[in-house]
Amino acid sequence: MSDRFVVLGLATARARWFAAFGQWAHAGSLPVDFVKCVSVEQLRVRLRSGRLHSAALIDGSVPALDRDLIESVHGAGATVIVVDAATRHPHWTALGADHTLADGFGPSEITDALRTHAAMVPTGEWDAPRCDHTDTAPAHAPLVVLCGPGGTGVSTLAIAFAQQWAAERSRPPGEVLLADLCLRAEQAMLHDAGDVGPGIQELVDQCRTANIDRDQARSHAYAVPERGYALLLGLRQPEAWSALRPRAIGAALASLQTAFSAVVCDCDADLEGQAQGGSVDVEERNALARSAVTRADAVFVVGAPGLKGTYSLARVIAAVADAGAAPARVVPVFNRASRSPRARARLNAALAALLPDSVRHDLAPAVFIPERDVEMCLHDRTKVPAALGDPLVGAFRAVDADAAQAVVGHQPQARRLRAGELRGWSTEVTA
């Protein structure tokens, strides 16, 4: 038996091309094994089955066709071909599809598309072929994450960081964005926001099936002129995380980095993913924080001084590093810390003793924020003291400068693979 293309198909019930393609495949007119899928769930199961697939042929009218579905196909080693009206072809390729065909295509057109973009499946092979699919274009604006155990002042320091960053370099008002990415979002309350939307939910939903421009991204935030930055409201209900797809979250963050000159994210400290707990649902629940941490230029982990505060700070720092952040970009922050050099030295020593060696040696120096009464500033929505944000901005400059110097002598680093991630050597597949 000769090598053939193994193609998964997903379309609506009235798609005429779907039946025609099946007839060509079953009649032997095409070198194709066609596997029809009646739902997106069945398509995902087929992709996870371990069988080789050359491509997924998907109708453009399928509601579930978005960035995440395209990424799922790519992750299984297959290419994506979308069948839709010719006017929407650029739309699908911009979202990551490998090729598009107009409804009513013929056998020669689909054969040419498969030979150009997909690989035939060798008889008897099981491991998936390797396909290299790049992510969306890299964004340019720096992104900073602040997270930490509850009650340590993370949200307040995020406000102070955004305010101080907006004041730096005399940026125009609104060029720095403060994004609330917590499941239990509270920045709307701290800013006395009269509206509940638009916010992160609407932005992610818009990015699910489209690439948005700068003006569209900025329209989801509103200005905080008293402090010089813009605010992106968070989730209205914690349960709304289930409507946010991971791939769309990444596209939303990239659009914010394109639309603003700097992005400050207020995030949760829960970063558990499938690699840690084995649950895909938990990873998707934490997708907002995980997506921000993995693409951040610096992560400030805020903790409180004292026995419990130092222990919790070390635990979150280890979780941030385990989620994929480079330890050199992780900055410990002791909020409401004593001014005594001896007390600060004890905190540094205690934190170092609690951290694993792989994190401790490369960790950025700790930042100590003095006690400041900000209750009336938040109540009146006026500027918070500059003493809160200035040390954080200075620490970010140092981290960014060190990272720029490290790029020159960068060597590829080994990383831990998840079970099943390495499904076969490319030389074995192409042999």
ABEGO torsion letter per residue (X at the ends): XBBBBBBBBBBBAABAAAAAAAAAAAAGABBBBBBBBABAAAAAAAAAAGBBBABBBBBAABAABBAAAAAAAAAAGBBBBBBBBAAAAAAAAAAGBABBBBBGBBAAAAAAAAAAABBBBBBGBABBBBBBBBBBBBBABBBBBBBEBBGAGAAAAAAAAAAAAAABGGBBBGABBBBBABABBAAAAAAGBABAOBBAAAAAAAAAABBBBAAAAAAABBBBAAAGBBBBBBBABAAAAAABBAAAAAAAAAAAAAABABBBBBBBABABBAAAAGBAAAAAAAAAAAAAAAABABBBBBBBBEAAAAAAAAAAAAAAAAAGBBAAABBBBBBGBBABAAAAAAAAAAAAAABBAAAAAABBBBBBBBBBBAAAAAAAGBBBBAAAAAAAAAAAAAAAAAAAAAAAABBBBBBBBBBGABAEBAAAAAX
